[in-house]
Structure formats: structure tokens, C-alpha cells
Amino acid sequence: MTATDAPGDDCAEQSIVISNEFAEILVRKVHTRNGERLKIESRRRGHEILLDSLQLEGLTWQPKEVFSGFLRSSVGRGDDDG
């Protein structure tokens, strides 16, 4: 996250928590100096990302296998597993 993307705490919309036994994610729309972003936070791991509308649209273009690859990486498996 760059300084120009840093959201103000007072500008956040209502949050949504999505969780199961493996993850707990907090999602909310925030207003930055560069426009609206979706802030996605992993509460258990302490990671977060801000995505703009084009980046979010890009997610919709991906096959589900791309996300399976993310999960393999996060649990320490090699690229040739699977």
C-alpha cells in the first residue's frame, strides 16, 4: 500500500466478515485519495490488500484454478504439486 492509497479510518463503509475454519476475512469499501478501493484483510494472518475496480474486474476473468494456485503457495507446497 502506498501513501497515496492509504485510507482514512473515518471514510470506511460498513464491514463484512466472511469466515470458516480456515480463514477469517474482513472486507470493506474505503475511500482513498485515488478513489474507491475494496480493502480485504486477513485477520488471522495480518495481511491486507487494496484493490480498485479494474483489479477486481480482473479477478472475474480468472479461472478457478488460479485461486487454487494461490492456496497451494500459502500452505507451502511446490508448484509441481497438484
C-alpha positions as CSV (number, residue, x, y, z in Angstrom):
1,M,0.0,0.0,0.0
2,T,1.4,3.4,-1.0
3,A,0.9,6.6,0.9
4,T,-1.5,7.8,-1.8
5,D,-3.6,4.7,-1.3
6,A,-3.7,4.9,2.5
7,P,-7.4,5.0,3.5
8,G,-8.7,7.3,6.2
9,D,-10.4,5.4,9.1
10,D,-13.3,7.8,9.1
11,C,-14.1,7.1,5.4
12,A,-14.7,3.4,5.7
13,E,-18.1,1.9,4.8
14,Q,-19.7,-1.0,6.7
15,S,-17.5,-4.1,7.0
16,I,-18.4,-7.6,6.1
17,V,-16.7,-10.6,7.8
18,I,-16.5,-13.9,5.8
19,S,-15.1,-16.9,7.8
20,N,-14.8,-20.6,8.1
21,E,-12.5,-23.0,10.0
22,F,-9.6,-22.0,7.7
23,A,-9.8,-18.2,7.4
24,E,-11.4,-15.0,8.6
25,I,-11.6,-12.2,6.1
26,L,-12.8,-8.6,6.7
27,V,-14.0,-6.8,3.5
28,R,-15.0,-3.2,3.2
29,K,-15.1,-0.3,0.7
30,V,-12.7,2.5,1.6
31,H,-12.2,6.0,0.0
32,T,-8.6,6.9,-0.8
33,R,-7.1,10.0,-2.5
34,N,-7.1,7.9,-5.7
35,G,-10.7,6.8,-5.5
36,E,-12.7,3.9,-4.0
37,R,-11.0,0.7,-3.2
38,L,-12.0,-2.6,-1.8
39,K,-9.9,-3.4,1.3
40,I,-9.5,-7.1,2.0
41,E,-7.9,-8.1,5.3
42,S,-6.9,-11.5,6.6
43,R,-7.5,-11.2,10.3
44,R,-5.6,-14.4,11.2
45,R,-2.5,-13.7,9.2
46,G,-2.4,-9.9,9.4
47,H,-2.2,-9.3,5.6
48,E,-4.3,-6.8,3.7
49,I,-4.7,-5.5,0.1
50,L,-6.5,-2.6,-1.5
51,L,-8.0,-3.3,-5.0
52,D,-9.5,-0.8,-7.4
53,S,-12.4,-1.6,-9.7
54,L,-10.2,-2.7,-12.6
55,Q,-8.2,-5.0,-10.4
56,L,-11.4,-6.5,-9.1
57,E,-12.8,-7.0,-12.6
58,G,-9.5,-8.7,-13.5
59,L,-10.3,-11.3,-10.8
60,T,-13.5,-12.2,-12.6
61,W,-11.6,-13.1,-15.7
62,Q,-9.6,-15.8,-13.9
63,P,-10.4,-19.5,-14.0
64,K,-10.9,-21.1,-10.5
65,E,-7.5,-22.9,-11.0
66,V,-5.7,-19.6,-10.5
67,F,-7.1,-19.4,-6.9
68,S,-6.2,-23.0,-6.3
69,G,-2.6,-22.0,-7.1
70,F,-2.7,-19.2,-4.5
71,L,-3.8,-21.7,-1.9
72,R,-1.0,-24.2,-2.8
73,S,1.5,-21.4,-2.3
74,S,0.1,-20.3,1.0
75,V,0.4,-23.7,2.6
76,G,4.0,-24.2,1.4
77,R,3.5,-26.7,-1.5
78,G,5.7,-26.6,-4.5
79,D,4.5,-25.5,-8.0
80,D,4.9,-29.0,-9.3
81,D,2.4,-30.5,-6.7
82,G,-1.1,-30.9,-8.0
